[in-house]
Amino acid sequence: MLALEILGWGVFFGLGCIALSVFFFGEEKHFLLAYSLMITGVFSVFSAIGQIVNSTILSLLGLIAWGPLFTVTIFFSVEMAKD
């Protein structure tokens, strides 16, 4: 079960955030959303890699990506939707 969670949250969620961030890099007012999506995606993928190579430091990046960083990303997207 842990392998499916790491695959879903680490790989697919991370790649999805990275792919979504590309759409927001073009506009100047959306750069915070683009960078927060990119950092969240990279941290998520590194967390999946950390599980594969058994690295605690890389695995803990997932806790940062899925907790505070994703919360900040949602905050930025809600603020952008108000404009």
C-alpha positions as CSV (number, residue, x, y, z in Angstrom):
1,M,0.0,0.0,0.0
2,L,2.9,2.4,0.7
3,A,4.2,1.8,-2.8
4,L,1.0,2.9,-4.3
5,E,0.9,6.1,-2.1
6,I,4.5,6.9,-3.1
7,L,3.7,6.3,-6.7
8,G,0.6,8.4,-6.6
9,W,1.8,11.3,-4.4
10,G,5.4,11.2,-5.3
11,V,5.6,10.5,-9.0
12,F,2.2,11.4,-10.5
13,F,1.4,14.3,-8.3
14,G,4.9,15.7,-8.7
15,L,4.9,15.3,-12.5
16,G,1.4,16.9,-12.6
17,C,2.5,19.9,-10.6
18,I,5.6,20.3,-12.8
19,A,3.5,20.1,-16.0
20,L,0.9,22.5,-14.7
21,S,3.6,25.1,-13.7
22,V,4.6,25.4,-17.3
23,F,1.3,27.1,-18.2
24,F,1.8,29.8,-15.6
25,F,5.3,30.9,-16.5
26,G,4.2,33.1,-19.3
27,E,2.4,35.7,-17.4
28,E,4.2,38.0,-15.0
29,K,1.4,38.1,-12.4
30,H,1.3,34.3,-12.0
31,F,5.0,33.8,-11.3
32,L,4.5,32.9,-7.6
33,L,2.0,30.3,-8.5
34,A,4.3,28.9,-11.2
35,Y,7.3,28.7,-8.9
36,S,5.3,27.2,-6.0
37,L,3.9,24.5,-8.3
38,M,7.4,23.8,-9.7
39,I,9.0,23.5,-6.2
40,T,6.1,21.3,-5.0
41,G,6.5,19.0,-8.0
42,V,10.2,18.7,-7.7
43,F,10.1,18.0,-3.9
44,S,7.4,15.3,-4.6
45,V,9.5,13.6,-7.2
46,F,12.6,13.8,-5.0
47,S,10.5,12.2,-2.2
48,A,9.7,9.2,-4.5
49,I,13.4,8.9,-5.4
50,G,14.2,9.0,-1.7
51,Q,12.0,6.0,-1.1
52,I,13.7,4.1,-3.8
53,V,17.3,4.8,-2.6
54,N,16.3,4.7,1.1
55,S,17.2,8.3,1.9
56,T,15.5,9.8,4.9
57,I,16.3,13.4,3.9
58,L,14.8,13.0,0.4
59,S,11.8,11.2,1.8
60,L,11.1,14.1,4.2
61,L,10.9,16.5,1.2
62,G,7.5,14.9,0.5
63,L,6.2,16.1,3.9
64,I,7.2,19.6,3.0
65,A,5.8,19.3,-0.5
66,W,2.4,17.8,0.5
67,G,1.9,20.0,3.6
68,P,3.1,23.6,3.7
69,L,4.1,24.0,0.0
70,F,0.9,22.6,-1.4
71,T,-1.1,24.8,1.1
72,V,0.8,27.9,-0.2
73,T,0.1,26.8,-3.8
74,I,-3.6,26.5,-3.1
75,F,-3.5,30.0,-1.5
76,F,-1.8,31.5,-4.5
77,S,-4.3,29.9,-6.9
78,V,-7.3,31.2,-4.9
79,E,-5.8,34.6,-4.9
80,M,-5.2,34.5,-8.6
81,A,-8.8,33.4,-9.1
82,K,-10.1,36.5,-7.3
83,D,-8.4,38.8,-9.9
